[in-house]
Amino acid sequence: MRWRLCRVGEDHRTPRRQAFSGFHTDAATATQQRRNTELLEQVQPGDLIRYGLIPEFVGRLPVAGVMSDLDKGALMKILTEPKNALLKQYQRLFEFENVRLRFTDDALDTVAELALQRKVGARGLRMILEDLMLS
């Protein structure tokens, strides 16, 4: 779920009468998403209050941060690089049964691609791996 602080085509620096409408292509949508992310990075507590959040709630937010979607490379790194990476966990589990588990680069690429298609991010990687190994 993404929070939008502005109406489509508007930001806190442009008057409401300058909002646009019309047909949008994928390139226009990607550009608009980048623009929205850049705008969200500049959000101040006063903007949140003007948007409609109550000041008591905004005062309890120590930091407002913006996160962007992970790409395929980042998902593949999450699968393989950390000390407790998912692949290492599954390899260790299979070692208990005297089975050596190996993943090809194509398999990792497919898992990352499925996570992107399903829009589940890093938290969905375990679900995807379990589904693939059970089928």
Secondary structure, DSSP 8 states (H G I E B T S, - for coil): ----SS-TT--TTS-GGG---S---HHHHHHHHHHHHHHHHT--HHHHHHHT--HHHHHT-S---------HHHHHHHHHSSTT-HHHHHHHHHHTTT------HHHHHHHHHHHHHHT-TGGGHHHHHHHHHH-
